[in-house]
Amino acid sequence: MRITADTNVLVSATFWAGDSFKIIEMAERGDIELILSKDIIGEFTRVLNSREIQDKIRNKRLEMSHTVQQLIAMAFIVEPRERIKAVKDDPDDDKILECAVEGKVNFIISRDNHLLKLKMFCGIPIVTPEEFLKVIF
């Protein structure tokens, strides 16, 4: 099974041991395939470099570059060939759809309301981490 995870899911999995963490653990074990793009990894890196996150990283003694490298190591990276303009309220979210379509994923996992409102894109369900775990278990 192939999934694309939104940046908010990746950040959540980095700091909290909830449903997002369980999904990323599944990708680490090879139970599912995590499909990301350079744009998603770039956004994840920018978020980890934000002041708020940097304070959390210092407090938890986490190494940001190690976290990004771990994510890159476990993911299959695609380079979307098609530009999509589907999220009118937040065009920045289109990169998630582009990655999912290019990677031929089975699910997009997100907590972003702009994406979740779509419910499905090109036949790919857009679900929360909780919904995804209910579907596969």
Secondary structure as GFF3:
##gff-version 3
##sequence-region A 1 137
A	DSSP	beta_strand	2	5	.	.	.	ID=ss1
A	DSSP	alpha_helix	7	15	.	.	.	ID=ss2
A	DSSP	alpha_helix	19	29	.	.	.	ID=ss3
A	DSSP	beta_strand	33	37	.	.	.	ID=ss4
A	DSSP	alpha_helix	38	48	.	.	.	ID=ss5
A	DSSP	alpha_helix	51	60	.	.	.	ID=ss6
A	DSSP	alpha_helix	64	74	.	.	.	ID=ss7
A	DSSP	beta_strand	76	78	.	.	.	ID=ss8
A	DSSP	three_ten_helix	91	93	.	.	.	ID=ss9
A	DSSP	alpha_helix	94	102	.	.	.	ID=ss10
A	DSSP	beta_strand	107	109	.	.	.	ID=ss11
A	DSSP	alpha_helix	113	116	.	.	.	ID=ss12
A	DSSP	beta_strand	120	121	.	.	.	ID=ss13
A	DSSP	beta_strand	124	127	.	.	.	ID=ss14
A	DSSP	alpha_helix	129	136	.	.	.	ID=ss15
###
